[in-house]
Amino acid sequence: MLGSIGGNTLIDINLLFSKAQVEEKMKIADLGCGSSGHFVFPGARLVGKKGIMYAVDILRTSLETINKRARAENFANIKTIWTNLEIFGATKIEAGSLDVGLLINTLYQSRKRAEILRESIRLLKKNGKLVIVEWKNVAAPFGPPAEERVKKELLDGAAKKLGLKPEEEFEAGPYHYGLVYVKL
């Protein structure tokens, strides 16, 4: 979806991974990855052969597309996980095992945002990072309607209640804001 509009011009992948401090041997997950693997493949390159890049989505067809590409391009470190992030405990990734979780344009698609946050936090190690990128509440020629966009203040309040410490806020692109949280 984002890749077809020009990917990096919408959300800067390199900036995103540098804010998350992704490096070799890490375990990271793109939670709600979609079918393009827009963040999955660059993430897999960064964590290297000794790291794991989880591609997590509720659509099996998206995961099949990523699996095919991963096999074709010899990415043995990409693992696809089918789940419903709205259900606590449903994601088949070991609790407390992720260095970094990415929620990129995922929350606006659900009414159960607190549940998605809880499930994402469950997967993180202590001091693990959760990077959230969402649409800014500004007029744009594309993107979700204003009422579906996630207000940064509400997200911040919920994240703090759920045991996350805000670390950084950044411009993820012309239409997106980014937030980095650390699990306490």
C-alpha positions in Angstrom: 0.0 0.0 0.0 2.6 2.6 1.0 5.2 1.3 -1.4 2.9 2.1 -4.3 2.8 5.7 -3.3 6.5 6.0 -3.1 7.5 4.3 0.2 10.4 6.3 1.5 8.9 9.6 0.5 6.0 8.8 2.9 7.9 7.2 5.7 11.7 7.2 5.9 12.7 3.6 6.6 16.3 4.4 7.5 15.2 7.1 10.0 12.7 4.7 11.5 15.3 1.9 12.0 17.9 4.4 13.4 15.3 5.7 15.9 14.6 2.1 16.9 18.4 1.5 17.2 18.0 -1.8 15.2 21.3 -3.7 14.9 22.6 -7.2 14.1 21.4 -10.2 16.1 18.2 -8.4 17.3 14.7 -9.9 17.3 12.3 -7.4 15.8 8.7 -7.6 14.6 6.6 -5.6 12.1 3.2 -5.9 13.8 0.7 -5.5 11.1 3.2 -5.8 8.3 0.9 -5.9 5.2 1.7 -7.7 2.0 4.6 -5.6 0.6 7.0 -6.3 3.4 8.0 -2.6 3.1 9.7 -2.6 6.5 10.2 -6.4 6.8 13.0 -6.8 4.2 15.1 -3.8 5.2 14.7 -4.9 8.9 15.8 -8.5 8.0 19.0 -7.0 6.3 19.8 -5.0 9.5 19.4 -7.8 12.0 21.4 -10.1 9.8 21.7 -13.9 9.7 21.8 -14.2 13.5 18.8 -12.0 14.1 15.1 -12.6 13.5 12.6 -10.4 11.6 9.0 -11.4 12.3 6.4 -10.4 9.8 3.1 -10.4 11.7 -0.3 -9.9 10.2 -3.9 -11.1 10.3 -4.1 -11.6 6.5 -2.7 -15.0 5.5 -2.4 -13.8 1.9 -0.1 -11.0 3.0 2.1 -13.5 4.9 2.2 -15.9 1.9 3.4 -13.0 -0.4 6.2 -12.2 2.1 7.1 -15.9 2.5 7.4 -16.3 -1.3 9.7 -13.2 -1.6 11.7 -14.2 1.4 12.4 -17.6 -0.1 13.2 -16.1 -3.5 15.6 -13.7 -2.0 17.2 -16.2 0.5 16.0 -14.5 3.7 16.2 -17.3 6.2 15.8 -14.9 9.1 12.2 -13.8 8.2 9.5 -15.6 10.1 5.9 -15.0 9.2 3.3 -15.1 12.1 -0.4 -15.1 11.6 -2.3 -13.6 14.5 -5.0 -11.2 15.6 -3.1 -8.5 17.6 -6.4 -7.5 19.2 -6.3 -10.7 21.3 -3.9 -10.7 24.3 -1.7 -13.8 24.2 -2.6 -14.8 20.6 0.7 -13.9 18.9 3.0 -17.0 18.7 6.1 -15.1 19.6 7.7 -15.8 23.0 6.6 -13.1 25.5 9.4 -10.8 26.5 11.6 -11.8 23.6 11.5 -8.8 21.2 14.2 -6.1 21.1 11.9 -3.9 18.9 8.3 -3.9 17.9 7.0 -1.8 15.0 3.4 -0.6 14.8 3.4 1.3 11.5 0.0 2.5 10.3 -1.6 -0.4 12.2 -3.5 1.3 15.1 -5.8 3.5 12.9 -7.2 0.3 11.4 -8.7 -0.9 14.6 -11.1 0.2 17.3 -9.2 -2.0 19.8 -6.1 0.1 20.0 -5.4 -0.5 23.7 -5.6 -4.3 23.1 -3.1 -4.1 20.2 -0.8 -2.0 22.5 -1.1 -4.6 25.3 -0.3 -7.5 23.0 2.7 -5.6 21.4 4.1 -4.7 24.9 3.7 -8.4 26.0 6.1 -9.4 23.3 8.8 -6.9 24.2 11.8 -7.5 26.5 12.3 -5.3 29.5 13.9 -2.1 28.0 12.7 -3.2 24.5 11.4 -0.5 22.2 8.0 0.0 20.6 8.0 2.3 17.6 4.7 3.6 16.6 4.1 5.5 13.3 0.7 6.9 12.5 -1.0 9.4 10.3 -0.8 13.0 11.4 -4.1 14.7 12.0 -3.6 17.0 9.0 -5.4 17.3 5.7 -3.9 15.0 3.1 -4.8 13.9 -0.4 -4.8 10.3 0.7 -4.8 8.2 3.9 -7.6 7.4 6.3 -10.4 9.8 7.1 -9.6 12.2 10.0 -11.9 10.4 12.5 -9.9 7.2 12.0 -6.5 8.8 12.7 -4.9 8.2 16.1 -4.5 11.2 18.2 -0.9 11.4 19.6 -2.1 12.6 23.0 -4.5 9.6 23.5 -1.8 7.2 22.4 0.7 8.7 24.8 -1.7 8.4 27.7 -2.5 4.8 27.0 1.1 3.9 26.4 2.1 5.3 29.8 -0.7 3.5 31.6 0.4 0.2 30.0 4.0 0.5 31.3 5.8 2.3 28.5 8.1 5.2 29.0 8.1 7.8 26.1 11.7 8.1 24.7 11.3 10.2 21.6 8.9 11.8 19.2 9.9 12.3 15.6 8.7 13.3 12.1 8.4 10.0 10.3 7.5 11.8 7.1 5.3 14.6 5.8 2.1 12.9 6.8 3.2 10.8 9.7 4.4 11.2 13.3 6.6 8.7 15.0 6.9 7.8 18.7 9.5 5.6 20.4 8.6 4.0 23.8 10.6 1.8 26.1 9.1 -1.1 28.1 9.7 -0.6 31.8 
